[in-house]
Amino acid sequence: MSRKQQVLVWTAEQQASVISKLSERFDIEAKNSFLGGSVLSALEEKALLLVDSSIGLEELIGLLDQLRQEIGDDGVHVPIVVLAMQPDAELRQLLFDKGVDDVVSNDLPYDEIVTRIDKSIFHCIATSQLQSRLKMANEMAFMAMADTSDLGVNVHFLLDSNDCTNLDQLGQLLFQALKSYGLICSLQMRSRYDTKNMEPTGLMKDLEAQLITELKDKGRYYDFGRRSVMNYDQVSLLVKNMPVNDSKKYGAIKDNVFSLLQGVNARIIALDNLRSLEDERELMELLAKRMQEIFVDIDESYKELVKNIATVVDRMAEQVDASIMSLGLTEMQEQTLERIFEDGIAETSRLFGDGLKMDDNLTLIIGKMNAIFEFKDRPDFYRYLEKLKEKIH
């Protein structure tokens, strides 16, 4: 049996049903006050801090400010989840700005609340495991870009983005370019087929994704605190450390980063178009194969029809020959009747010959379609297709 994750809960209602039930899944330590002590010390060896909004918004903000002050610039991340009754967008934005990882409505089903808490813990563990590799990658990137101008970074990005074949590659290329600006960002790309929420580590918190989605239609720039959301059609970038105290740098970052977003948007559109063309090609191939099957069915049915007509005509001729002597016709009448049937047989034979020509044409069409599918994967397929079109015309 796996060990339960240790969770510190701050609540004014320790017997609340949700908090009580969470003890089945987590090792819960509940508090209703820190008595002026260190919040960070109380969180030692804990996987997560769960705060019940029953303590009141003012005390909640005070706790978050105290924790941020205790953490300082050490880079220690403490996952925080707030349980709130029907949180609105304004509350989520405020709590996100205070460092909260997720805001969960406490009237959600119990299993969903557990899943959201587990997800926040997983994000923290995964981020911690990636820190050493990210630090090394960042140092190498900063060394490589130390002497590169902002314009050069943007030009390199725009050139390299043309080689990206999917949104994951495109997002990582953008994060690499943003390192030269010293920015910490989250990215949302909205293609025709998918919405991709990304961080440099590959993991985005649910609360960040919700905020970006809510702010994507708020204009080109939307600032709150030290954070800015930059929007351009199908891409949004959340910058978490905007230099709000340096107006010159602040403006330069907005201008330069926005040009990168335009490049990302252009590549998203290009990838969408490439996928659409591929989907259309597959559809046309399926339709062509279906037409081939229909032509084969028509050919077989036509052969059977012509064969049946010839059989009927032959039988009629035999029946007329067998009964003509018993009809009491004059010699001239017999000759006239025989000539009518001979003309009919001759005309039927002519039509039968035309049918054979039609059958040959159907066979030719089927052969050409088979040739297309046979050669479609060859390097000279398009040259072959052009020659085939010339022959058909």
Summary of the structure (lengths in Angstrom):
residues: 393
radius of gyration: 38.2
end to end distance: 74.4
largest distance: 133.0
contacts: 1060
relative contact order: 0.06
helix: 63%
strand: 12%
